[in-house]
Amino acid sequence: MAPETVRNGQAALIQAITEAVRDGDARTVRRLLARFAEQTTITDPYALRDALDTARPAGADGQR
């Protein structure tokens, strides 16, 4: 799969995780996090960091 396609898929997955968190659906959050973990390898920790950073709006929790 092309890197851009993977990033788009991860972005959609992160959006789904965000929505499940907002809805308070713990079962779905766990399932989606497991899927995200499967897609992310330990050899690419920077991609994981970047994906998580872009998923969190600046100032959402008072940190950044």
CHARMM-style PDB file with segment names, atoms N, HN, CA, C and O in Angstrom:
ATOM      1  N   MET     1       0.842  -1.174   0.000  1.00  0.00      PROA
ATOM      2  CA  MET     1       0.000   0.000   0.000  1.00  0.00      PROA
ATOM      3  C   MET     1       0.891   1.242   0.000  1.00  0.00      PROA
ATOM      4  O   MET     1       1.915   1.266   0.683  1.00  0.00      PROA
ATOM      5  N   ALA     2       0.520   2.255  -0.745  1.00  0.00      PROA
ATOM      6  HN  ALA     2      -0.312   2.236  -1.300  1.00  0.00      PROA
ATOM      7  CA  ALA     2       1.306   3.486  -0.831  1.00  0.00      PROA
ATOM      8  C   ALA     2       1.262   4.229   0.493  1.00  0.00      PROA
ATOM      9  O   ALA     2       0.246   4.196   1.188  1.00  0.00      PROA
ATOM     10  N   PRO     3       2.365   4.907   0.855  1.00  0.00      PROA
ATOM     11  CA  PRO     3       2.397   5.629   2.143  1.00  0.00      PROA
ATOM     12  C   PRO     3       1.249   6.618   2.302  1.00  0.00      PROA
ATOM     13  O   PRO     3       0.696   6.745   3.394  1.00  0.00      PROA
ATOM     14  N   GLU     4       0.883   7.313   1.243  1.00  0.00      PROA
ATOM     15  HN  GLU     4       1.332   7.210   0.356  1.00  0.00      PROA
ATOM     16  CA  GLU     4      -0.209   8.294   1.352  1.00  0.00      PROA
ATOM     17  C   GLU     4      -1.531   7.596   1.656  1.00  0.00      PROA
ATOM     18  O   GLU     4      -2.339   8.102   2.435  1.00  0.00      PROA
ATOM     19  N   THR     5      -1.751   6.441   1.045  1.00  0.00      PROA
ATOM     20  HN  THR     5      -1.095   6.030   0.412  1.00  0.00      PROA
ATOM     21  CA  THR     5      -2.967   5.674   1.306  1.00  0.00      PROA
ATOM     22  C   THR     5      -3.009   5.216   2.753  1.00  0.00      PROA
ATOM     23  O   THR     5      -4.059   5.250   3.395  1.00  0.00      PROA
ATOM     24  N   VAL     6      -1.864   4.788   3.261  1.00  0.00      PROA
ATOM     25  HN  VAL     6      -1.012   4.760   2.739  1.00  0.00      PROA
ATOM     26  CA  VAL     6      -1.788   4.361   4.661  1.00  0.00      PROA
ATOM     27  C   VAL     6      -2.105   5.535   5.573  1.00  0.00      PROA
ATOM     28  O   VAL     6      -2.883   5.394   6.517  1.00  0.00      PROA
ATOM     29  N   ARG     7      -1.509   6.697   5.301  1.00  0.00      PROA
ATOM     30  HN  ARG     7      -0.877   6.811   4.535  1.00  0.00      PROA
ATOM     31  CA  ARG     7      -1.763   7.879   6.130  1.00  0.00      PROA
ATOM     32  C   ARG     7      -3.236   8.257   6.100  1.00  0.00      PROA
ATOM     33  O   ARG     7      -3.803   8.602   7.137  1.00  0.00      PROA
ATOM     34  N   ASN     8      -3.869   8.199   4.927  1.00  0.00      PROA
ATOM     35  HN  ASN     8      -3.409   7.919   4.085  1.00  0.00      PROA
ATOM     36  CA  ASN     8      -5.289   8.525   4.832  1.00  0.00      PROA
ATOM     37  C   ASN     8      -6.127   7.527   5.623  1.00  0.00      PROA
ATOM     38  O   ASN     8      -7.090   7.904   6.291  1.00  0.00      PROA
ATOM     39  N   GLY     9      -5.752   6.248   5.543  1.00  0.00      PROA
ATOM     40  HN  GLY     9      -4.970   5.941   5.001  1.00  0.00      PROA
ATOM     41  CA  GLY     9      -6.456   5.230   6.311  1.00  0.00      PROA
ATOM     42  C   GLY     9      -6.290   5.431   7.803  1.00  0.00      PROA
ATOM     43  O   GLY     9      -7.238   5.260   8.569  1.00  0.00      PROA
ATOM     44  N   GLN    10      -5.078   5.797   8.217  1.00  0.00      PROA
ATOM     45  HN  GLN    10      -4.308   5.936   7.594  1.00  0.00      PROA
ATOM     46  CA  GLN    10      -4.838   6.058   9.631  1.00  0.00      PROA
ATOM     47  C   GLN    10      -5.597   7.290  10.086  1.00  0.00      PROA
ATOM     48  O   GLN    10      -6.111   7.319  11.205  1.00  0.00      PROA
ATOM     49  N   ALA    11      -5.678   8.306   9.243  1.00  0.00      PROA
ATOM     50  HN  ALA    11      -5.261   8.283   8.334  1.00  0.00      PROA
ATOM     51  CA  ALA    11      -6.420   9.520   9.597  1.00  0.00      PROA
ATOM     52  C   ALA    11      -7.894   9.187   9.817  1.00  0.00      PROA
ATOM     53  O   ALA    11      -8.511   9.673  10.764  1.00  0.00      PROA
ATOM     54  N   ALA    12      -8.451   8.362   8.945  1.00  0.00      PROA
ATOM     55  HN  ALA    12      -7.949   7.967   8.175  1.00  0.00      PROA
ATOM     56  CA  ALA    12      -9.850   7.962   9.100  1.00  0.00      PROA
ATOM     57  C   ALA    12     -10.037   7.142  10.374  1.00  0.00      PROA
ATOM     58  O   ALA    12     -11.038   7.290  11.076  1.00  0.00      PROA
ATOM     59  N   LEU    13      -9.081   6.292  10.661  1.00  0.00      PROA
ATOM     60  HN  LEU    13      -8.268   6.173  10.091  1.00  0.00      PROA
ATOM     61  CA  LEU    13      -9.147   5.470  11.863  1.00  0.00      PROA
ATOM     62  C   LEU    13      -9.042   6.341  13.117  1.00  0.00      PROA
ATOM     63  O   LEU    13      -9.764   6.118  14.088  1.00  0.00      PROA
ATOM     64  N   ILE    14      -8.160   7.317  13.100  1.00  0.00      PROA
ATOM     65  HN  ILE    14      -7.573   7.498  12.311  1.00  0.00      PROA
ATOM     66  CA  ILE    14      -8.029   8.233  14.237  1.00  0.00      PROA
ATOM     67  C   ILE    14      -9.313   9.029  14.440  1.00  0.00      PROA
ATOM     68  O   ILE    14      -9.732   9.263  15.573  1.00  0.00      PROA
ATOM     69  N   GLN    15      -9.930   9.441  13.347  1.00  0.00      PROA
ATOM     70  HN  GLN    15      -9.590   9.251  12.426  1.00  0.00      PROA
ATOM     71  CA  GLN    15     -11.208  10.156  13.439  1.00  0.00      PROA
ATOM     72  C   GLN    15     -12.272   9.261  14.071  1.00  0.00      PROA
ATOM     73  O   GLN    15     -13.053   9.717  14.907  1.00  0.00      PROA
ATOM     74  N   ALA    16     -12.303   8.008  13.680  1.00  0.00      PROA
ATOM     75  HN  ALA    16     -11.669   7.637  13.001  1.00  0.00      PROA
ATOM     76  CA  ALA    16     -13.268   7.064  14.254  1.00  0.00      PROA
ATOM     77  C   ALA    16     -13.014   6.863  15.745  1.00  0.00      PROA
ATOM     78  O   ALA    16     -13.956   6.786  16.535  1.00  0.00      PROA
ATOM     79  N   ILE    17     -11.745   6.778  16.127  1.00  0.00      PROA
ATOM     80  HN  ILE    17     -10.980   6.840  15.486  1.00  0.00      PROA
ATOM     81  CA  ILE    17     -11.390   6.638  17.548  1.00  0.00      PROA
ATOM     82  C   ILE    17     -11.865   7.865  18.319  1.00  0.00      PROA
ATOM     83  O   ILE    17     -12.446   7.748  19.398  1.00  0.00      PROA
ATOM     84  N   THR    18     -11.613   9.037  17.755  1.00  0.00      PROA
ATOM     85  HN  THR    18     -11.142   9.133  16.878  1.00  0.00      PROA
ATOM     86  CA  THR    18     -12.028  10.290  18.398  1.00  0.00      PROA
ATOM     87  C   THR    18     -13.536  10.317  18.616  1.00  0.00      PROA
ATOM     88  O   THR    18     -14.002  10.686  19.694  1.00  0.00      PROA
ATOM     89  N   GLU    19     -14.294   9.931  17.604  1.00  0.00      PROA
ATOM     90  HN  GLU    19     -13.915   9.631  16.729  1.00  0.00      PROA
ATOM     91  CA  GLU    19     -15.751   9.923  17.722  1.00  0.00      PROA
ATOM     92  C   GLU    19     -16.226   8.916  18.768  1.00  0.00      PROA
ATOM     93  O   GLU    19     -17.158   9.194  19.523  1.00  0.00      PROA
ATOM     94  N   ALA    20     -15.584   7.748  18.811  1.00  0.00      PROA
ATOM     95  HN  ALA    20     -14.827   7.523  18.198  1.00  0.00      PROA
ATOM     96  CA  ALA    20     -15.959   6.739  19.800  1.00  0.00      PROA
ATOM     97  C   ALA    20     -15.666   7.229  21.214  1.00  0.00      PROA
ATOM     98  O   ALA    20     -16.442   6.971  22.135  1.00  0.00      PROA
ATOM     99  N   VAL    21     -14.554   7.932  21.389  1.00  0.00      PROA
ATOM    100  HN  VAL    21     -13.924   8.142  20.641  1.00  0.00      PROA
ATOM    101  CA  VAL    21     -14.229   8.504  22.699  1.00  0.00      PROA
ATOM    102  C   VAL    21     -15.284   9.527  23.097  1.00  0.00      PROA
ATOM    103  O   VAL    21     -15.769   9.518  24.229  1.00  0.00      PROA
ATOM    104  N   ARG    22     -15.635  10.403  22.174  1.00  0.00      PROA
ATOM    105  HN  ARG    22     -15.241  10.410  21.255  1.00  0.00      PROA
ATOM    106  CA  ARG    22     -16.670  11.425  22.456  1.00  0.00      PROA
ATOM    107  C   ARG    22     -18.001  10.786  22.828  1.00  0.00      PROA
ATOM    108  O   ARG    22     -18.722  11.287  23.690  1.00  0.00      PROA
ATOM    109  N   ASP    23     -18.327   9.656  22.159  1.00  0.00      PROA
ATOM    110  HN  ASP    23     -17.741   9.248  21.458  1.00  0.00      PROA
ATOM    111  CA  ASP    23     -19.576   8.957  22.424  1.00  0.00      PROA
ATOM    112  C   ASP    23     -19.519   8.120  23.699  1.00  0.00      PROA
ATOM    113  O   ASP    23     -20.550   7.643  24.174  1.00  0.00      PROA
ATOM    114  N   GLY    24     -18.320   7.938  24.257  1.00  0.00      PROA
ATOM    115  HN  GLY    24     -17.482   8.326  23.872  1.00  0.00      PROA
ATOM    116  CA  GLY    24     -18.163   7.129  25.460  1.00  0.00      PROA
ATOM    117  C   GLY    24     -18.303   5.638  25.192  1.00  0.00      PROA
ATOM    118  O   GLY    24     -18.676   4.878  26.085  1.00  0.00      PROA
ATOM    119  N   ASP    25     -18.007   5.218  23.970  1.00  0.00      PROA
ATOM    120  HN  ASP    25     -17.704   5.836  23.244  1.00  0.00      PROA
ATOM    121  CA  ASP    25     -18.138   3.817  23.568  1.00  0.00      PROA
ATOM    122  C   ASP    25     -16.805   3.099  23.766  1.00  0.00      PROA
ATOM    123  O   ASP    25     -16.014   2.972  22.831  1.00  0.00      PROA
ATOM    124  N   ALA    26     -16.566   2.636  24.981  1.00  0.00      PROA
ATOM    125  HN  ALA    26     -17.209   2.739  25.740  1.00  0.00      PROA
ATOM    126  CA  ALA    26     -15.274   2.029  25.342  1.00  0.00      PROA
ATOM    127  C   ALA    26     -14.972   0.786  24.521  1.00  0.00      PROA
ATOM    128  O   ALA    26     -13.822   0.557  24.146  1.00  0.00      PROA
ATOM    129  N   ARG    27     -15.979  -0.012  24.239  1.00  0.00      PROA
ATOM    130  HN  ARG    27     -16.914   0.173  24.544  1.00  0.00      PROA
ATOM    131  CA  ARG    27     -15.753  -1.238  23.461  1.00  0.00      PROA
ATOM    132  C   ARG    27     -15.230  -0.908  22.058  1.00  0.00      PROA
ATOM    133  O   ARG    27     -14.294  -1.545  21.576  1.00  0.00      PROA
ATOM    134  N   THR    28     -15.829   0.074  21.417  1.00  0.00      PROA
ATOM    135  HN  THR    28     -16.589   0.592  21.809  1.00  0.00      PROA
ATOM    136  CA  THR    28     -15.395   0.488  20.083  1.00  0.00      PROA
ATOM    137  C   THR    28     -14.019   1.123  20.139  1.00  0.00      PROA
ATOM    138  O   THR    28     -13.199   0.893  19.250  1.00  0.00      PROA
ATOM    139  N   VAL    29     -13.751   1.914  21.161  1.00  0.00      PROA
ATOM    140  HN  VAL    29     -14.417   2.100  21.883  1.00  0.00      PROA
ATOM    141  CA  VAL    29     -12.429   2.537  21.309  1.00  0.00      PROA
ATOM    142  C   VAL    29     -11.361   1.458  21.391  1.00  0.00      PROA
ATOM    143  O   VAL    29     -10.340   1.546  20.708  1.00  0.00      PROA
ATOM    144  N   ARG    30     -11.582   0.446  22.215  1.00  0.00      PROA
ATOM    145  HN  ARG    30     -12.411   0.376  22.769  1.00  0.00      PROA
ATOM    146  CA  ARG    30     -10.603  -0.641  22.340  1.00  0.00      PROA
ATOM    147  C   ARG    30     -10.392  -1.368  21.014  1.00  0.00      PROA
ATOM    148  O   ARG    30      -9.259  -1.680  20.648  1.00  0.00      PROA
ATOM    149  N   ARG    31     -11.473  -1.635  20.304  1.00  0.00      PROA
ATOM    150  HN  ARG    31     -12.394  -1.381  20.601  1.00  0.00      PROA
ATOM    151  CA  ARG    31     -11.370  -2.336  19.018  1.00  0.00      PROA
ATOM    152  C   ARG    31     -10.601  -1.500  17.999  1.00  0.00      PROA
ATOM    153  O   ARG    31      -9.742  -2.021  17.288  1.00  0.00      PROA
ATOM    154  N   LEU    32     -10.908  -0.206  17.928  1.00  0.00      PROA
ATOM    155  HN  LEU    32     -11.606   0.217  18.506  1.00  0.00      PROA
ATOM    156  CA  LEU    32     -10.234   0.673  16.969  1.00  0.00      PROA
ATOM    157  C   LEU    32      -8.766   0.893  17.342  1.00  0.00      PROA
ATOM    158  O   LEU    32      -7.905   0.959  16.465  1.00  0.00      PROA
ATOM    159  N   LEU    33      -8.482   1.005  18.637  1.00  0.00      PROA
ATOM    160  HN  LEU    33      -9.181   0.952  19.350  1.00  0.00      PROA
ATOM    161  CA  LEU    33      -7.085   1.142  19.057  1.00  0.00      PROA
ATOM    162  C   LEU    33      -6.281  -0.103  18.710  1.00  0.00      PROA
ATOM    163  O   LEU    33      -5.114  -0.008  18.328  1.00  0.00      PROA
ATOM    164  N   ALA    34      -6.901  -1.261  18.843  1.00  0.00      PROA
ATOM    165  HN  ALA    34      -7.848  -1.338  19.154  1.00  0.00      PROA
ATOM    166  CA  ALA    34      -6.217  -2.499  18.462  1.00  0.00      PROA
ATOM    167  C   ALA    34      -5.925  -2.506  16.967  1.00  0.00      PROA
ATOM    168  O   ALA    34      -4.844  -2.920  16.547  1.00  0.00      PROA
ATOM    169  N   ARG    35      -6.877  -2.051  16.165  1.00  0.00      PROA
ATOM    170  HN  ARG    35      -7.755  -1.714  16.506  1.00  0.00      PROA
ATOM    171  CA  ARG    35      -6.664  -1.979  14.719  1.00  0.00      PROA
ATOM    172  C   ARG    35      -5.554  -0.988  14.391  1.00  0.00      PROA
ATOM    173  O   ARG    35      -4.716  -1.252  13.529  1.00  0.00      PROA
ATOM    174  N   PHE    36      -5.549   0.150  15.078  1.00  0.00      PROA
ATOM    175  HN  PHE    36      -6.230   0.365  15.778  1.00  0.00      PROA
ATOM    176  CA  PHE    36      -4.505   1.153  14.856  1.00  0.00      PROA
ATOM    177  C   PHE    36      -3.142   0.583  15.217  1.00  0.00      PROA
ATOM    178  O   PHE    36      -2.164   0.806  14.503  1.00  0.00      PROA
ATOM    179  N   ALA    37      -3.075  -0.151  16.320  1.00  0.00      PROA
ATOM    180  HN  ALA    37      -3.869  -0.332  16.899  1.00  0.00      PROA
ATOM    181  CA  ALA    37      -1.808  -0.756  16.744  1.00  0.00      PROA
ATOM    182  C   ALA    37      -1.323  -1.778  15.716  1.00  0.00      PROA
ATOM    183  O   ALA    37      -0.121  -1.891  15.476  1.00  0.00      PROA
ATOM    184  N   GLU    38      -2.234  -2.510  15.119  1.00  0.00      PROA
ATOM    185  HN  GLU    38      -3.210  -2.418  15.314  1.00  0.00      PROA
ATOM    186  CA  GLU    38      -1.850  -3.473  14.092  1.00  0.00      PROA
ATOM    187  C   GLU    38      -1.230  -2.782  12.884  1.00  0.00      PROA
ATOM    188  O   GLU    38      -0.302  -3.309  12.271  1.00  0.00      PROA
ATOM    189  N   GLN    39      -1.741  -1.606  12.544  1.00  0.00      PROA
ATOM    190  HN  GLN    39      -2.495  -1.178  13.042  1.00  0.00      PROA
ATOM    191  CA  GLN    39      -1.258  -0.883  11.373  1.00  0.00      PROA
ATOM    192  C   GLN    39       0.067  -0.179  11.622  1.00  0.00      PROA
ATOM    193  O   GLN    39       0.804   0.116  10.681  1.00  0.00      PROA
ATOM    194  N   THR    40       0.367   0.088  12.875  1.00  0.00      PROA
ATOM    195  HN  THR    40      -0.232  -0.151  13.639  1.00  0.00      PROA
ATOM    196  CA  THR    40       1.570   0.830  13.229  1.00  0.00      PROA
ATOM    197  C   THR    40       2.628  -0.144  13.713  1.00  0.00      PROA
ATOM    198  O   THR    40       2.364  -0.986  14.572  1.00  0.00      PROA
ATOM    199  N   THR    41       3.793  -0.030  13.173  1.00  0.00      PROA
ATOM    200  HN  THR    41       4.007   0.653  12.475  1.00  0.00      PROA
ATOM    201  CA  THR    41       4.856  -0.946  13.580  1.00  0.00      PROA
ATOM    202  C   THR    41       5.826  -0.245  14.513  1.00  0.00      PROA
ATOM    203  O   THR    41       5.925   0.982  14.518  1.00  0.00      PROA
ATOM    204  N   ILE    42       6.515  -1.007  15.275  1.00  0.00      PROA
ATOM    205  HN  ILE    42       6.434  -2.004  15.271  1.00  0.00      PROA
ATOM    206  CA  ILE    42       7.504  -0.463  16.207  1.00  0.00      PROA
ATOM    207  C   ILE    42       8.651   0.190  15.454  1.00  0.00      PROA
ATOM    208  O   ILE    42       9.366   1.021  16.015  1.00  0.00      PROA
ATOM    209  N   THR    43       8.834  -0.172  14.194  1.00  0.00      PROA
ATOM    210  HN  THR    43       8.253  -0.846  13.738  1.00  0.00      PROA
ATOM    211  CA  THR    43       9.914   0.413  13.407  1.00  0.00      PROA
ATOM    212  C   THR    43       9.573   1.806  12.908  1.00  0.00      PROA
ATOM    213  O   THR    43      10.419   2.474  12.314  1.00  0.00      PROA
ATOM    214  N   ASP    44       8.352   2.252  13.138  1.00  0.00      PROA
ATOM    215  HN  ASP    44       7.664   1.709  13.620  1.00  0.00      PROA
ATOM    216  CA  ASP    44       7.939   3.571  12.660  1.00  0.00      PROA
ATOM    217  C   ASP    44       7.321   4.397  13.794  1.00  0.00      PROA
ATOM    218  O   ASP    44       6.194   4.871  13.651  1.00  0.00      PROA
ATOM    219  N   PRO    45       8.030   4.583  14.918  1.00  0.00      PROA
ATOM    220  CA  PRO    45       7.456   5.325  16.044  1.00  0.00      PROA
ATOM    221  C   PRO    45       7.202   6.790  15.716  1.00  0.00      PROA
ATOM    222  O   PRO    45       6.317   7.404  16.312  1.00  0.00      PROA
ATOM    223  N   TYR    46       7.951   7.360  14.791  1.00  0.00      PROA
ATOM    224  HN  TYR    46       8.670   6.861  14.307  1.00  0.00      PROA
ATOM    225  CA  TYR    46       7.744   8.765  14.444  1.00  0.00      PROA
ATOM    226  C   TYR    46       6.411   8.957  13.728  1.00  0.00      PROA
ATOM    227  O   TYR    46       5.738   9.966  13.938  1.00  0.00      PROA
ATOM    228  N   ALA    47       6.028   8.014  12.895  1.00  0.00      PROA
ATOM    229  HN  ALA    47       6.575   7.195  12.724  1.00  0.00      PROA
ATOM    230  CA  ALA    47       4.734   8.096  12.223  1.00  0.00      PROA
ATOM    231  C   ALA    47       3.599   8.001  13.249  1.00  0.00      PROA
ATOM    232  O   ALA    47       2.594   8.703  13.140  1.00  0.00      PROA
ATOM    233  N   LEU    48       3.770   7.128  14.241  1.00  0.00      PROA
ATOM    234  HN  LEU    48       4.587   6.557  14.330  1.00  0.00      PROA
ATOM    235  CA  LEU    48       2.771   7.014  15.294  1.00  0.00      PROA
ATOM    236  C   LEU    48       2.667   8.326  16.067  1.00  0.00      PROA
ATOM    237  O   LEU    48       1.562   8.812  16.311  1.00  0.00      PROA
ATOM    238  N   ARG    49       3.790   8.897  16.450  1.00  0.00      PROA
ATOM    239  HN  ARG    49       4.687   8.502  16.252  1.00  0.00      PROA
ATOM    240  CA  ARG    49       3.785  10.162  17.176  1.00  0.00      PROA
ATOM    241  C   ARG    49       3.093  11.257  16.360  1.00  0.00      PROA
ATOM    242  O   ARG    49       2.270  12.007  16.883  1.00  0.00      PROA
ATOM    243  N   ASP    50       3.435  11.336  15.085  1.00  0.00      PROA
ATOM    244  HN  ASP    50       4.103  10.726  14.659  1.00  0.00      PROA
ATOM    245  CA  ASP    50       2.839  12.355  14.234  1.00  0.00      PROA
ATOM    246  C   ASP    50       1.336  12.158  14.081  1.00  0.00      PROA
ATOM    247  O   ASP    50       0.576  13.127  14.093  1.00  0.00      PROA
ATOM    248  N   ALA    51       0.908  10.914  13.939  1.00  0.00      PROA
ATOM    249  HN  ALA    51       1.525  10.127  13.929  1.00  0.00      PROA
ATOM    250  CA  ALA    51      -0.513  10.633  13.801  1.00  0.00      PROA
ATOM    251  C   ALA    51      -1.268  11.026  15.057  1.00  0.00      PROA
ATOM    252  O   ALA    51      -2.349  11.610  14.976  1.00  0.00      PROA
ATOM    253  N   LEU    52      -0.713  10.716  16.208  1.00  0.00      PROA
ATOM    254  HN  LEU    52       0.165  10.242  16.274  1.00  0.00      PROA
ATOM    255  CA  LEU    52      -1.364  11.053  17.461  1.00  0.00      PROA
ATOM    256  C   LEU    52      -1.361  12.555  17.701  1.00  0.00      PROA
ATOM    257  O   LEU    52      -2.335  13.099  18.221  1.00  0.00      PROA
ATOM    258  N   ASP    53      -0.283  13.232  17.329  1.00  0.00      PROA
ATOM    259  HN  ASP    53       0.508  12.790  16.906  1.00  0.00      PROA
ATOM    260  CA  ASP    53      -0.215  14.679  17.504  1.00  0.00      PROA
ATOM    261  C   ASP    53      -1.235  15.400  16.644  1.00  0.00      PROA
ATOM    262  O   ASP    53      -1.823  16.388  17.085  1.00  0.00      PROA
ATOM    263  N   THR    54      -1.459  14.926  15.419  1.00  0.00      PROA
ATOM    264  HN  THR    54      -0.982  14.124  15.060  1.00  0.00      PROA
ATOM    265  CA  THR    54      -2.415  15.595  14.548  1.00  0.00      PROA
ATOM    266  C   THR    54      -3.840  15.297  14.942  1.00  0.00      PROA
ATOM    267  O   THR    54      -4.748  16.041  14.570  1.00  0.00      PROA
ATOM    268  N   ALA    55      -4.065  14.223  15.690  1.00  0.00      PROA
ATOM    269  HN  ALA    55      -3.328  13.619  15.993  1.00  0.00      PROA
ATOM    270  CA  ALA    55      -5.400  13.867  16.120  1.00  0.00      PROA
ATOM    271  C   ALA    55      -5.882  14.735  17.276  1.00  0.00      PROA
ATOM    272  O   ALA    55      -7.085  14.849  17.510  1.00  0.00      PROA
ATOM    273  N   ARG    56      -4.947  15.346  17.998  1.00  0.00      PROA
ATOM    274  HN  ARG    56      -3.970  15.253  17.808  1.00  0.00      PROA
ATOM    275  CA  ARG    56      -5.298  16.143  19.174  1.00  0.00      PROA
ATOM    276  C   ARG    56      -5.228  17.630  18.822  1.00  0.00      PROA
ATOM    277  O   ARG    56      -4.158  18.134  18.481  1.00  0.00      PROA
ATOM    278  N   PRO    57      -6.354  18.331  18.901  1.00  0.00      PROA
ATOM    279  CA  PRO    57      -6.311  19.761  18.622  1.00  0.00      PROA
ATOM    280  C   PRO    57      -5.452  20.500  19.651  1.00  0.00      PROA
ATOM    281  O   PRO    57      -5.474  20.166  20.836  1.00  0.00      PROA
ATOM    282  N   ALA    58      -4.722  21.470  19.214  1.00  0.00      PROA
ATOM    283  HN  ALA    58      -4.704  21.741  18.251  1.00  0.00      PROA
ATOM    284  CA  ALA    58      -3.861  22.244  20.111  1.00  0.00      PROA
ATOM    285  C   ALA    58      -4.713  22.900  21.201  1.00  0.00      PROA
ATOM    286  O   ALA    58      -5.749  23.503  20.920  1.00  0.00      PROA
ATOM    287  N   GLY    59      -4.264  22.772  22.428  1.00  0.00      PROA
ATOM    288  HN  GLY    59      -3.423  22.282  22.656  1.00  0.00      PROA
ATOM    289  CA  GLY    59      -4.937  23.412  23.548  1.00  0.00      PROA
ATOM    290  C   GLY    59      -6.148  22.656  24.059  1.00  0.00      PROA
ATOM    291  O   GLY    59      -6.833  23.147  24.956  1.00  0.00      PROA
ATOM    292  N   ALA    60      -6.433  21.496  23.530  1.00  0.00      PROA
ATOM    293  HN  ALA    60      -5.876  21.097  22.802  1.00  0.00      PROA
ATOM    294  CA  ALA    60      -7.620  20.742  23.943  1.00  0.00      PROA
ATOM    295  C   ALA    60      -7.562  20.349  25.416  1.00  0.00      PROA
ATOM    296  O   ALA    60      -8.589  20.290  26.093  1.00  0.00      PROA
ATOM    297  N   ASP    61      -6.356  20.082  25.906  1.00  0.00      PROA
ATOM    298  HN  ASP    61      -5.522  20.130  25.356  1.00  0.00      PROA
ATOM    299  CA  ASP    61      -6.216  19.682  27.299  1.00  0.00      PROA
ATOM    300  C   ASP    61      -5.310  20.633  28.073  1.00  0.00      PROA
ATOM    301  O   ASP    61      -4.851  20.319  29.171  1.00  0.00      PROA
ATOM    302  N   GLY    62      -5.065  21.782  27.490  1.00  0.00      PROA
ATOM    303  HN  GLY    62      -5.438  22.036  26.598  1.00  0.00      PROA
ATOM    304  CA  GLY    62      -4.235  22.770  28.158  1.00  0.00      PROA
ATOM    305  C   GLY    62      -2.758  22.536  27.981  1.00  0.00      PROA
ATOM    306  O   GLY    62      -1.952  23.286  28.531  1.00  0.00      PROA
ATOM    307  N   GLN    63      -2.371  21.517  27.230  1.00  0.00      PROA
ATOM    308  HN  GLN    63      -3.026  20.907  26.783  1.00  0.00      PROA
ATOM    309  CA  GLN    63      -0.953  21.219  27.010  1.00  0.00      PROA
ATOM    310  C   GLN    63      -0.681  21.214  25.528  1.00  0.00      PROA
ATOM    311  O   GLN    63      -1.594  21.077  24.714  1.00  0.00      PROA
ATOM    312  N   ARG    64       0.589  21.366  25.184  1.00  0.00      PROA
ATOM    313  HN  ARG    64       1.330  21.478  25.846  1.00  0.00      PROA
ATOM    314  CA  ARG    64       1.036  21.258  23.784  1.00  0.00      PROA
ATOM    315  C   ARG    64       2.368  21.872  23.617  1.00  0.00      PROA
ATOM    316  OT1 ARG    64       2.909  21.880  22.511  1.00  0.00      PROA
TER     317      ARG     64
END
